[in-house]
Amino acid sequence: MWACDKDELIRRIGTLAKREMIPMGQCGFILSDGNVRIAVDTVISDLYYKGTEVSRRLIAPPFPVSEMPDLDAVLITHSHADHIDPEMIMDQAKRKRNFQVIAPASILAALDIPEAAKMNIGDYGEGNVGDFSIKAIPVPHMEYEESAPGFSCFYGYLIKLDEMTIFHAGDTIPCKRLLEDVRNCGSIRYALLPINGRDREREAQGIIGNMDIQEAIDFAISVKASTLIPTHFDMFKENGADISDFSEKVKGKITTIIPEPGKVIHL
């Protein structure tokens, strides 16, 4: 359920101020530095069960891609359909000259957009969009995978603005390497971590898992994040999480913000 109607959502996106972020469902967020807007894992197109016209989304698409306000950059953590919206990306690339996409190299190669729009920073590489500094951290989506040496298939992003650092993990599971990589990057203000977990039943259906609720809480505490923002719980019935369960388990352990699609978060 969106926190506002279509017209208000478009207005909110188009007028985001510095250090404001708007959740777009699942792992999608749009952030502003006051001048530029970047979207991370934002999917506004519909998603269907294979071979059908039945939508998989519990949160309806908010508006056609043509009505998305101009974005300056899109960050993509990996190629799964709930994290990448090729139609929206191509539409943005056609209308904005300096538009940039930061993504794993294998995704950039497949996107039908101008080469100048592709920012291929590679593992632990950094890029800048406006006042944002963005660093790509390889993450395991069950395991670490590369399309070529130094070019992972799955990224999390460290997004820095002034003294504030946000870690958007995309889809991942906890491991020692990831924990050390994030710790080595300094103070984390906001940790955006998946909480939908994993199990044999979903894996048998080809649904790759993530951190569960307790693992996300433990990870955020271990990297000394100031605030935990849970993700990957509200888009799909078959691959979500009980946010009330999260709220109960996290109580008294770490500051949290529960993202509501369409409701602006002041960072």
C-alpha positions as CSV (number, residue, x, y, z in Angstrom):
1,M,0.0,0.0,0.0
2,W,1.4,3.4,-1.0
3,A,1.4,6.2,1.6
4,C,-0.1,8.6,-0.9
5,D,-1.8,8.8,-4.3
6,K,0.0,8.9,-7.6
7,D,0.1,12.6,-8.1
8,E,1.4,13.2,-4.5
9,L,4.1,10.5,-4.9
10,I,5.3,12.1,-8.1
11,R,5.4,15.5,-6.4
12,R,7.3,14.0,-3.4
13,I,9.9,12.4,-5.6
14,G,10.3,15.6,-7.7
15,T,10.8,17.8,-4.7
16,L,13.0,15.7,-2.5
17,A,15.3,17.9,-0.4
18,K,18.9,17.2,0.7
19,R,19.1,14.2,3.0
20,E,15.7,12.9,2.1
21,M,14.9,9.4,1.0
22,I,11.7,7.9,-0.3
23,P,11.0,4.1,-0.1
24,M,9.6,2.6,-3.3
25,G,8.9,-0.9,-2.0
26,Q,11.0,-4.0,-1.7
27,C,14.6,-2.8,-1.8
28,G,13.9,0.4,-3.8
29,F,14.8,3.9,-2.5
30,I,15.2,7.3,-4.1
31,L,17.7,9.7,-2.4
32,S,18.5,13.4,-2.9
33,D,21.5,15.6,-2.1
34,G,19.3,18.6,-2.7
35,N,20.3,18.9,-6.4
36,V,20.4,15.4,-7.8
37,R,18.3,12.3,-7.3
38,I,19.6,8.7,-7.3
39,A,17.4,5.6,-7.3
40,V,18.6,2.3,-5.8
41,D,17.0,-1.0,-6.8
42,T,13.8,0.9,-7.8
43,V,11.3,-1.1,-9.8
44,I,8.0,0.7,-10.8
45,S,7.1,-1.6,-13.7
46,D,4.8,-4.6,-13.1
47,L,6.1,-8.1,-12.4
48,Y,4.2,-11.2,-13.5
49,Y,4.3,-14.8,-12.7
50,K,6.0,-16.7,-15.5
51,G,3.8,-17.3,-18.5
52,T,0.8,-15.4,-17.0
53,E,-0.5,-11.9,-16.8
54,V,-1.0,-12.2,-13.0
55,S,1.0,-9.6,-11.1
56,R,3.4,-10.8,-8.4
57,R,3.4,-7.4,-6.7
58,L,1.6,-6.8,-3.4
59,I,2.3,-3.1,-3.9
60,A,0.8,-2.0,-7.3
61,P,3.0,-0.1,-9.7
62,P,2.7,3.6,-8.7
63,F,2.7,5.1,-12.2
64,P,4.0,4.4,-15.8
65,V,7.7,4.8,-16.2
66,S,7.2,7.8,-18.4
67,E,5.8,9.7,-15.3
68,M,8.8,9.1,-13.1
69,P,10.5,12.4,-12.4
70,D,14.0,12.8,-13.8
71,L,16.7,10.8,-12.1
72,D,20.4,11.6,-12.2
73,A,21.5,8.0,-11.5
74,V,20.2,4.5,-10.9
75,L,22.2,2.0,-8.8
76,I,21.5,-1.7,-9.4
77,T,22.7,-4.3,-6.9
78,H,22.0,-7.3,-9.2
79,S,20.0,-8.6,-12.1
80,H,16.9,-10.1,-10.4
81,A,13.7,-8.6,-11.7
82,D,12.7,-7.0,-8.3
83,H,15.9,-5.0,-8.3
84,I,16.2,-3.7,-11.9
85,D,13.7,-1.9,-14.1
86,P,15.2,-1.8,-17.7
87,E,12.1,0.0,-19.1
88,M,12.5,2.8,-16.6
89,I,16.3,3.0,-17.0
90,M,16.0,3.2,-20.8
91,D,13.3,5.9,-20.5
92,Q,15.5,8.0,-18.2
93,A,18.6,7.5,-20.4
94,K,16.7,8.9,-23.4
95,R,15.5,12.1,-21.7
96,K,18.6,13.1,-19.6
97,R,22.0,13.7,-21.1
98,N,24.1,13.2,-17.9
99,F,22.1,10.2,-16.6
100,Q,24.3,7.5,-15.1
101,V,23.8,3.8,-14.2
102,I,26.1,2.1,-11.6
103,A,25.7,-1.7,-11.7
104,P,27.6,-5.0,-12.0
105,A,29.5,-5.1,-15.3
106,S,27.4,-8.0,-16.6
107,I,24.2,-5.8,-16.2
108,L,25.8,-2.8,-17.8
109,A,26.8,-4.8,-20.8
110,A,23.2,-6.0,-21.4
111,L,21.5,-2.6,-21.0
112,D,20.5,-0.8,-24.2
113,I,21.6,2.6,-23.2
114,P,24.4,4.9,-24.3
115,E,27.9,3.8,-23.2
116,A,28.4,7.2,-21.7
117,A,25.6,6.4,-19.2
118,K,27.3,3.3,-17.9
119,M,29.5,3.8,-14.8
120,N,31.5,0.5,-14.5
121,I,33.3,1.0,-11.2
122,G,34.1,-2.7,-10.4
123,D,34.7,-4.3,-7.0
124,Y,35.4,-1.7,-4.3
125,G,35.4,1.0,-7.0
126,E,34.0,4.4,-6.3
127,G,32.0,6.9,-8.4
128,N,30.4,10.3,-7.8
129,V,27.0,11.6,-8.7
130,G,26.4,15.1,-7.5
131,D,27.5,15.3,-3.8
132,F,27.1,11.5,-3.4
133,S,30.1,9.2,-3.3
134,I,29.2,5.6,-4.1
135,K,31.4,2.6,-3.4
136,A,30.5,-0.9,-4.7
137,I,31.0,-3.7,-2.2
138,P,30.8,-7.3,-3.4
139,V,28.2,-9.3,-1.5
140,P,27.2,-13.0,-1.4
141,H,23.7,-13.8,-2.7
142,M,24.1,-17.2,-1.1
143,E,27.6,-17.1,-2.5
144,Y,30.0,-14.7,-4.1
145,E,29.9,-14.7,-7.9
146,E,31.9,-12.9,-10.6
147,S,31.3,-12.3,-14.3
148,A,35.1,-11.6,-14.6
149,P,37.9,-11.2,-12.1
150,G,37.2,-8.0,-10.1
151,F,33.7,-7.7,-11.3
152,S,31.1,-9.2,-9.0
153,C,27.5,-10.2,-10.0
154,F,26.1,-8.8,-6.7
155,Y,26.9,-5.5,-5.0
156,G,25.9,-3.6,-2.0
157,Y,26.6,0.1,-2.1
158,L,28.1,2.5,0.4
159,I,26.5,5.8,-0.3
160,K,28.2,8.8,1.4
161,L,26.8,12.3,1.6
162,D,28.8,14.7,3.8
163,E,29.5,12.9,7.1
164,M,26.6,10.4,6.6
165,T,27.1,6.9,5.2
166,I,24.3,4.6,4.1
167,F,24.9,0.9,3.4
168,H,22.4,-0.6,1.0
169,A,23.1,-4.3,1.0
170,G,20.8,-5.3,-1.9
171,D,20.2,-9.1,-1.5
172,T,22.7,-10.9,0.7
173,I,23.5,-13.2,3.5
174,P,25.9,-12.6,6.4
175,C,29.5,-13.8,6.2
176,K,32.8,-12.8,7.7
177,R,34.2,-11.2,4.5
178,L,31.2,-8.9,4.1
179,L,31.2,-8.0,7.8
180,E,34.9,-7.0,7.6
181,D,34.4,-5.1,4.3
182,V,31.6,-3.0,5.8
183,R,33.5,-2.5,9.1
184,N,36.5,-1.3,7.2
185,C,34.5,1.5,5.5
186,G,34.0,3.4,8.8
187,S,30.9,4.6,10.5
188,I,27.5,3.5,9.1
189,R,24.6,5.8,9.8
190,Y,21.9,3.7,8.1
191,A,22.1,0.0,7.3
192,L,19.5,-1.1,4.7
193,L,19.4,-4.9,5.1
194,P,17.0,-7.6,3.7
195,I,15.0,-9.6,6.3
196,N,13.1,-12.1,4.3
197,G,15.4,-15.0,5.1
198,R,15.8,-18.3,3.2
199,D,14.6,-21.9,3.4
200,R,14.7,-25.1,1.5
201,E,11.2,-24.8,0.1
202,R,11.9,-21.4,-1.5
203,E,15.3,-22.5,-2.7
204,A,13.6,-25.5,-4.4
205,Q,11.5,-23.0,-6.4
206,G,14.7,-21.1,-7.4
207,I,14.1,-18.3,-4.9
208,I,17.5,-17.3,-3.6
209,G,17.5,-16.3,0.1
210,N,18.8,-13.5,2.2
211,M,19.5,-12.5,5.8
212,D,16.7,-13.4,8.1
213,I,15.4,-10.9,10.7
214,Q,17.8,-11.9,13.5
215,E,20.8,-12.0,11.1
216,A,20.0,-8.5,9.9
217,I,19.7,-7.2,13.4
218,D,23.0,-8.9,14.4
219,F,24.8,-7.6,11.3
220,A,23.7,-4.0,11.8
221,I,24.8,-4.2,15.4
222,S,28.2,-5.8,14.5
223,V,29.0,-3.0,12.0
224,K,27.9,-0.5,14.6
225,A,25.2,1.0,12.4
226,S,23.2,3.8,14.1
227,T,19.9,2.8,12.5
228,L,18.6,-0.3,10.8
229,I,16.2,0.0,7.9
230,P,14.7,-3.4,6.9
231,T,14.1,-4.2,3.3
232,H,12.7,-7.1,1.1
233,F,9.6,-7.7,3.1
234,D,6.7,-6.0,1.4
235,M,6.6,-6.8,-2.3
236,F,6.0,-10.6,-2.7
237,K,3.7,-12.8,-0.6
238,E,5.9,-15.9,-1.3
239,N,9.2,-14.1,-0.5
240,G,8.6,-11.5,2.2
241,A,8.7,-11.2,6.0
242,D,6.5,-10.4,8.9
243,I,7.3,-6.8,9.8
244,S,5.6,-7.1,13.1
245,D,7.9,-10.0,13.9
246,F,10.9,-7.8,13.0
247,S,9.5,-5.0,15.2
248,E,9.3,-7.3,18.2
249,K,12.7,-8.9,17.8
250,V,14.5,-5.6,17.2
251,K,12.9,-3.8,20.2
252,G,15.6,-2.4,22.6
253,K,18.5,-3.5,20.4
254,I,19.0,-0.9,17.7
255,T,17.2,2.2,16.4
256,T,15.0,1.3,13.4
257,I,13.0,3.0,10.7
258,I,10.3,0.9,9.0
259,P,10.1,2.1,5.4
260,E,6.6,2.8,4.0
261,P,6.3,3.1,0.2
262,G,5.8,6.7,-0.7
263,K,6.6,8.2,2.8
264,V,9.6,10.4,2.9
265,I,12.4,9.6,5.4
266,H,14.4,12.5,6.7
267,L,18.0,11.4,7.2
